[in-house]
Amino acid sequence: MNELTIPIHHKIYTLRGKQIMLDKDLASLYEVETKVFNQAVKRNSERFPDDFMFQLTSEEYDSLRSQFVTLDNGRGKHRKYMPYAFTENGVYMLSAVLKSKVAIEVSIEIMRTFTKLREFTLHYNALAKQLIELERKNDKKFKEVFHILDTLVNETKKTDEKVMGFIRDA
């Protein structure tokens, strides 16, 4: 399993508001050709509804490709069809379709990675809420401080107006 030396979380992307993995990355992890991988999926298409797997548009593919790969030149280096994206549920369903020892081990690692990402997201969201609450509390305190400073500046201006000028000796 050479591919597991590259952390799985580097192969998970966010697209259409979902965490996904691409067919070529999954095929590589499962140690099969992308074409063979996609054929196995197509033979079991009833297991992969649209919320489990979808085909990327050319715009989505270009956007993702710019993030993770340099375009190779030469014959056979370009995909004929847009890649398929598998959501977490789709990846889970792959374990029912691909039954080799490698597939089982890889599926377990992928599911653990999705779980860790979900836990991280929950902690991140909790932290974000705490920061927002701190901002609100501090915002009130800063408004009080600015009000006090404004009051002091205004009082100083009044005092300066009284002091400024000339005092005559009678």
C-alpha positions in Angstrom: 0.0 0.0 0.0 2.4 2.6 -1.2 -0.3 5.3 -1.5 -1.0 5.3 2.2 2.4 6.9 2.7 0.6 10.1 1.5 -2.0 11.0 4.1 -5.5 10.3 3.1 -6.7 13.6 4.3 -4.7 15.2 1.4 -6.9 13.4 -1.0 -10.2 14.7 0.5 -11.5 17.8 -1.1 -14.6 20.0 -0.5 -16.9 20.3 -3.5 -20.6 21.3 -3.6 -20.4 21.7 0.1 -19.4 18.1 0.7 -16.2 16.3 1.5 -15.3 14.1 -1.5 -12.6 11.8 -2.9 -11.9 11.4 -6.6 -12.1 8.1 -8.4 -8.4 8.3 -9.4 -7.3 8.8 -5.8 -9.5 6.0 -4.6 -8.4 3.7 -7.4 -4.8 4.4 -6.5 -5.4 3.7 -2.8 -7.2 0.5 -3.7 -4.3 -0.4 -6.0 -6.4 -0.8 -9.2 -6.5 1.2 -12.4 -9.1 4.0 -12.5 -10.8 2.4 -15.4 -11.2 -0.9 -13.6 -12.3 0.9 -10.5 -15.0 2.8 -12.4 -16.2 -0.4 -14.1 -16.7 -2.0 -10.8 -18.7 1.0 -9.6 -20.8 1.0 -12.8 -21.6 -2.7 -12.4 -23.1 -1.8 -9.0 -24.6 1.6 -9.9 -27.7 1.0 -7.8 -25.5 1.3 -4.7 -24.4 4.8 -5.7 -27.2 7.4 -5.7 -26.3 11.0 -6.5 -25.6 11.8 -2.8 -23.0 9.0 -2.7 -21.3 9.7 -6.1 -21.5 12.3 -8.9 -19.5 13.2 -12.0 -17.7 16.5 -11.9 -18.4 19.3 -14.4 -15.5 20.5 -16.4 -15.4 23.7 -14.3 -15.3 21.8 -11.1 -12.5 19.6 -12.5 -10.5 22.5 -13.7 -10.9 24.2 -10.3 -9.7 21.1 -8.4 -7.0 20.2 -10.9 -5.4 23.7 -10.4 -5.2 22.8 -6.7 -3.6 19.4 -6.8 -1.9 18.5 -10.1 0.2 19.8 -12.9 -1.1 18.9 -16.3 1.0 16.2 -18.0 1.8 16.5 -21.7 1.7 13.6 -24.1 -0.6 11.0 -25.4 -2.8 9.3 -22.9 -2.1 11.8 -20.1 -5.5 13.5 -20.3 -8.8 12.0 -19.1 -11.4 11.2 -21.6 -14.3 11.6 -19.1 -14.8 13.9 -16.2 -13.8 12.1 -12.9 -16.3 10.8 -10.4 -16.5 12.2 -6.9 -17.4 10.0 -3.9 -18.9 11.4 -0.8 -18.2 9.8 2.6 -21.3 7.6 2.1 -20.1 6.6 -1.4 -16.7 5.7 0.0 -18.4 3.6 2.6 -20.4 1.8 0.0 -17.2 1.0 -1.9 -16.4 -1.4 0.8 -19.4 -3.5 -0.2 -18.3 -3.5 -3.8 -14.5 -3.9 -3.6 -13.7 -6.9 -1.4 -10.0 -7.5 -1.6 -7.8 -7.4 1.5 -6.3 -4.1 0.3 -9.8 -2.7 -0.2 -10.8 -3.6 3.3 -7.7 -2.0 4.9 -8.0 1.1 2.8 -11.7 1.5 3.5 -11.1 1.3 7.2 -8.4 4.0 7.0 -10.5 6.3 4.8 -13.5 6.0 7.2 -11.2 6.8 10.1 -9.9 9.8 8.3 -13.4 11.1 7.5 -14.3 10.6 11.2 -11.2 12.6 12.3 -12.1 15.4 9.9 -15.6 15.5 11.2 -14.3 15.7 14.8 -11.9 18.4 13.8 -14.7 20.4 12.2 -16.9 20.1 15.3 -14.0 21.4 17.5 -13.3 24.1 15.0 -17.0 25.2 15.0 -17.0 25.2 18.8 -13.9 27.3 18.9 -15.4 29.7 16.3 -18.5 30.2 18.5 -16.3 30.9 21.5 -14.4 33.5 19.5 -17.6 35.2 18.4 -18.8 35.3 22.0 -15.5 36.8 23.1 -15.8 39.4 20.4 -19.3 40.4 21.5 -18.2 40.7 25.2 -15.1 42.7 24.3 -17.0 44.8 21.8 -19.3 46.0 24.6 -16.2 46.8 26.8 -14.5 48.6 24.0 -17.6 50.7 23.4 -17.6 51.6 27.1 -14.0 52.6 26.9 -14.5 54.7 23.8 -17.5 56.4 25.4 -15.4 57.3 28.4 -12.5 58.5 26.2 -15.0 60.6 24.2 -16.4 62.1 27.4 -12.9 62.9 28.7 -11.9 64.5 25.3 -15.1 66.6 25.4 -14.5 67.7 29.0 -10.9 68.6 28.1 -12.0 70.7 25.2 -14.4 72.6 27.5 -11.6 73.1 30.1 -9.2 74.2 27.3 -11.7 76.8 26.1 -12.0 78.3 29.6 -8.2 78.4 30.1 -7.4 79.7 26.7 -7.3 83.5 26.4 -5.9 86.4 28.2 -6.4 87.4 31.8 -6.1 91.2 32.4 -4.9 92.7 35.5 -7.3 95.4 36.6 
